[in-house]
Each structure stands twice: as C-alpha cells, then as structure tokens.
Amino acid sequence: VRLTPGDCLVLYTDGLVEDRRSSIRHGLSRLVAAAGAAHGVPADEVCDRVLAAMDGGHEDDVALLVVRAVP
C-alpha cells in the first residue's frame, strides 16, 4: 500500500471489533466512524480516540497500530 501525505493506516486485531453482545458489522462501523472522526490528528491521538470510542468489556486481546504518512 502506498500512502500519500495525510493518509492514515489503521491495523487492528479482531478483539477490537468483536463483541458477543452485537454483530461484527456493528463493531466495524464503530471503528470506521471513530477513525474517520480522527481525520488529520497525529497517529498516537488516533489510537487514543479509537480506543476510547471502542470502549467496552473486551473479552479478547486488543492490538491497534496507526501509521500516519507525513510530507
């Protein structure tokens, strides 16, 4: 994948979006919304915002890696 300046790549494990109380689709939608709302902020802040938005009783391990392409 070639990133252009300003692009953000979000990699995550399934523990972030899976929840026994709701569908995987719902978890993915929440992730997309949280990452989209963090447009233009530094990568570490994207992580913080995504994790805060995806809060909940995760029953699985969670890993999140965010890369922001800079000029």
N, C-alpha and C positions, 0 to 999 in steps of 0.2 A: 504494500500500500504506500503510495506516495502522498505525503501530507503537504499542504501548502500553508504558508504563514497564517496563523489563527485557527487552523484546524485542531480538533481535539479527538484523540483516540481513547476510548474507554474500554478497558478489558476487565472482566469480572468472572467470578465463579458462580455456579448455579445457586449457591446458598444465599446470594444477594436477592434474587428474584423469586425463588421458590418459597411458598408458604402453604402449609396444609389447609389453611382457612380460606384461601382464594386461588383462582386459576393462575397458571403461569403467564397467561396473556395479561392479566391484571398487573402482575409484578413487572413484566417487561414494559407495559405502558407507563407505570410509575417511574421506572428507570429512565425511559426516554424523556419524559416530562422533566424530571429532575436535572438530567444532563443538559437538556435544551434551555432550561431556566438559568443555567450557569454559563451561558454563552459569553465568551470574552474574558472570563476571570482566570487567574492563574490555576495551574493544574492541581496544586495542593488544596485550593479552595473548592475546586470542582469536587474533589474527593470528599471534603467535609460536607458540602451541600448534598451530594448524592447519598452519603451515609445517613445524614440527618433525615432526608426525605424518605429513605427506605427503612426507617427505624422500625423496630418491632422485635418480637421474640424469635430471632433467627435460631432455628434448630440445627442448622448446618454451619460449617465454617464459611467465612466470607473473606474473599480477597478482591481488592479493587486496585487497578493500576490506571492512571490517567496520564497521557502524554499530550502536551500542547506544543505545536510547532510554532517556533518563533522566527521572525525575519532574520 
